[in-house]
Amino acid sequence: MAKFVSTYQKPLPHISLPDWYAKQWMLRRSADIRRVEACQLRNSGKSIRSERDVTTKWDTYRNNARLIDRVTESSRWKDTLTDLLQKLLIEICMLRDEKADTEKEIENIDLPLRIISECISIRNCRRGTELTYDEADVELKKELCAIANVKESFTNKAQAAWEKLNHLEDVKFKLSTDIEDKNETIRIDRENLEMNDTCVNMSYKPRTLTTEKTDSITYETWLDRCQRLQMLADKELSDSYTFREAMRVMKECARNDIKAQQDATDYTLRKRIYQTQKARNEMEWQKLKVQKEMEMLGKEITELEKSLMNKTKVVKRVETRLENRAFRLGSELCTDEVELGLKNEVLQLKQTKEDLIQIIEHAKASYNNLESLLIRIDKNLDDKQHSLNTDVMCLDTRSVLKTEDKSSLLNETNRNIVLTHMEKEIPLES
């Protein structure tokens, strides 16, 4: 090479040709290895992708099926509890109406109590021997006690009904709350069931697996709660129905008992009126007999006094005869049969006079006794008439307790007169 020819060369070390071939082999070797690895990775990726697609599809299907089953189960429980809630609402309304009817019965009982107390007060105004503990008095007090006991029973039942309503309201609140929760749960599950990959409002929720709610419960606990709530509602409905029927039966029995006692009391009052009227008639008959006897005894006393007056004149005449014969003279002043007869007559007249005076005194005493008896009879008649008026007034006062029309008569007094067959003794009002 000529001296003037120049060459240029990088200032780097050069390799030899064998090294160059060696490097080419190594690169080819590395390329083959990486291609094999890439092919394996690609095949593995396809396999994993297919498996995961299938797994994801089946997981989504299973979870959708689970959501459908869960929605169906929740809907079934919601329908069951909703039906129980409707029955509970109906039962609450019926129990509230029964309670209001019981309270109305309590208010209505005040009228019979007032009337019976008034009747007892009226009958306590009887006078003298007519103020007795008779059957009517006993029946009135029994009726008063019976109605007071019924009022107390009604009051206790109304209080128990109020407590039962509170229990039902509590169960109603629990059912309503549970139904609202189930409606919200069904809405959420249906939204999740309708969700797909193209839905909006989707984002990563990084803490869904790591964060759990403290009030979360298991499925078994949830199912047990639903069953216990259903059993509670059924039990409360059954208890409320039994309690309401018991209230209705109690009211009917109380009405029947009160009506029976009222009839018994009215019967004893009518019976007492009949007995009083009969006794009054007897006393009037006795009064007539006493008055007649007094009249006859008065006439007899007058006759006895006349007889006594006549005997006094006869005594004067006989004694005058004896006095005149005492002035006879001499031997003519003797005790002859005439003198003996006159003396005997004087003695007989004096004895007769004494007997008449004694009889007159006894007759006057008897007349006074009859007069006192007549006064007692008049007072007794007045008491019996007052007692009769009192019992009739009681019946008239109790007439407001009878709501049904039992007779075409104008009032209860006339009806009682007819029932006791006393039309001739107590004339009906015109």
Protein Blocks (a to p, Z undefined) as FASTA:
>chain_A
ZZklccdddfbdcddfklmmmmmmmmmmmmmmmmmmmmmmmmmmmmmmmmmmmmmmmmmm
mmmmmmmmmmmmmmmmmmmmmmmmmmmmmmmmmmmmmmmmmmmmmmmmmmmmmmmmmmmm
mmmmpghjllccdfklmmmmmmmmmmmmmmmmmmmmmmmmmmmmmmmmmmmmmmmmmmmm
mmmmmmmmmmmmmpcfkbghiacdfklmmpccfkbccfklmmmmmmmmmmmmmmmmmmmm
mmmmmmmmmmmmmmmmmmmmmmmmmmmmmmmmmmmmmmmmmmmmmmmmmmmmmmmmmmmm
mmmmmmmmmmmmmmmmmmmmmmmmmmpghjllccdfklmmmmmmmmmmmmmmmmmmmmmm
mmmmmmmmmmmmmmmmmmmmmmmmmmmmmmmmmmmmmmmmpmbdfbfbfblklmmmmmno
pmmmmccdZZ
